[in-house]
């Protein structure tokens, strides 16, 4: 138990500090939970529900965009090291792009890219 005494001491001090900060926040709070009672949109009441603001046709377009966004996330580091790794990296990237192209073809077939 001796090797863990330092870790337990730091954990105890951290828990005490967190508890003290929570107690100070509770004692000095103006209202227990003012956020739900505050008006939205600079004092105006919302005219519609937050989940009904966007048409449902935007969600498949968003998912296709995220697929291409993740593609770029993987392509930037790949472009940095492709010269060092060689032809294997090029083959792996074309396999990755092929999988993404299959996803886009499936989304196109399902009508995710059709607007009306």
C-alpha positions in Angstrom: 0.0 0.0 0.0 3.0 2.3 0.5 3.7 2.9 -3.3 0.1 4.0 -3.8 -0.1 6.5 -0.8 1.0 9.4 -3.0 -1.6 8.6 -5.6 -4.3 8.2 -3.0 -3.3 11.5 -1.3 -3.5 13.4 -4.7 -6.9 11.8 -5.4 -8.2 12.8 -1.9 -7.0 16.4 -2.3 -8.6 16.5 -5.8 -11.9 15.2 -4.4 -11.8 17.7 -1.6 -11.2 20.6 -4.0 -14.0 19.5 -6.3 -16.4 19.2 -3.4 -15.4 22.6 -2.0 -15.9 24.3 -5.4 -19.2 22.6 -5.8 -20.3 23.8 -2.4 -19.2 27.4 -3.1 -21.1 27.3 -6.4 -24.2 26.1 -4.6 -24.0 28.7 -1.9 -23.3 31.6 -4.2 -25.8 30.7 -6.9 -28.6 33.3 -7.6 -31.1 30.7 -8.7 -30.8 26.9 -8.6 -31.3 26.4 -12.3 -32.1 29.7 -14.2 -31.4 28.4 -17.7 -34.7 26.6 -18.4 -36.7 29.7 -17.3 -34.8 32.1 -19.5 -36.3 33.2 -22.8 -34.7 32.1 -26.1 -33.7 34.2 -29.1 -32.9 37.5 -27.4 -36.1 37.5 -25.3 -38.5 36.2 -28.0 -40.3 33.0 -27.5 -39.5 30.4 -30.2 -42.0 30.0 -32.9 -41.2 26.4 -33.7 -39.6 23.4 -32.0 -35.9 23.2 -32.3 -36.0 19.7 -33.9 -38.5 20.8 -36.6 -36.3 23.6 -38.0 -34.6 21.7 -40.8 -36.4 19.5 -43.3 -35.7 15.8 -43.1 -34.0 15.8 -46.6 -31.0 17.6 -45.1 -30.0 14.7 -42.9 -28.9 12.3 -45.7 -27.0 15.1 -47.4 -25.3 15.8 -44.0 -24.3 12.2 -43.7 -22.8 12.1 -47.2 -20.9 15.3 -46.4 -19.5 13.8 -43.2 -18.3 10.8 -45.2 -16.3 13.1 -47.5 -15.2 15.1 -44.5 -13.8 12.0 -42.8 -12.2 11.1 -46.2 -10.3 14.4 -46.1 -9.4 13.8 -42.4 -7.5 10.6 -43.6 -6.1 12.0 -46.8 -4.1 14.9 -45.3 -1.8 12.7 -43.1 -1.6 10.2 -46.0 -0.4 12.9 -48.3 2.4 13.8 -45.9 3.8 10.2 -45.7 2.9 8.8 -49.1 6.4 9.5 -50.5 8.1 7.7 -47.6 5.8 4.7 -47.5 5.6 4.1 -51.2 3.2 2.3 -53.5 1.5 0.4 -50.7 0.1 3.6 -49.4 -1.3 4.5 -52.8 -3.0 1.1 -53.1 -4.4 1.5 -49.6 -5.8 4.9 -50.3 -7.5 3.7 -53.5 -9.1 0.9 -51.6 -10.3 3.4 -49.0 -11.7 5.7 -51.8 -13.3 2.7 -53.4 -15.2 1.9 -50.2 -16.3 5.5 -50.0 -17.3 5.5 -53.6 -19.4 2.4 -52.9 -21.1 4.3 -50.1 -21.8 7.2 -52.3 -23.2 4.9 -55.0 -25.5 3.3 -52.4 -26.7 6.7 -51.2 -27.3 7.8 -54.8 -29.3 4.6 -55.5 -31.3 5.1 -52.3 -32.1 8.7 -53.3 -30.1 10.5 -50.6 -28.8 12.9 -53.2 -32.1 13.6 -54.9 -33.5 16.9 -53.6 -37.2 16.5 -54.5 
